[in-house]
Amino acid sequence: MAKEVKPGISGSTDLEHLQERMELLDDRLDNIDSVLTAVAERIMKQPITITLSCPHCGKDIEVSLVGQQKPT
């Protein structure tokens, strides 16, 4: 026979605990989003150049990334 689960005191505390944990997770995700956005904005203010050497022919390859603002 299967036991019936009756909502009671423990059921409400479990739901409250789950709700609290979900709110903490939401806050953490918001903080991570804010940090990543700040880092991305800071990086996009300056051009980034990556220089590589081709392993097959030995020529230098230059890759430049330019952000949303004009370089000064």
BELTA-V874029 format. One record per backbone hydrogen bond with DSSP energy under -0.5 kcal/mol. NH is the residue of the N-H (numbers start at 1). CO is the residue of the C=O. If there is no record, write none. Layout:
nh=(NH;NH)
co=(CO;CO)
This chain:
nh=(6;7;12;13;14;15;16;17;18;19;20;21;22;23;24;25;26;27;28;29;30;31;32;33;34;35;36;37;38;39;40;41;42;43;44;45;46;48;50;52;54;58;61;63;63;65;69)
co=(4;5;8;9;10;11;12;13;14;15;16;17;18;19;20;21;22;23;24;25;26;27;28;29;30;31;32;33;34;35;36;37;38;39;40;42;43;65;63;61;59;54;52;50;61;48;44)
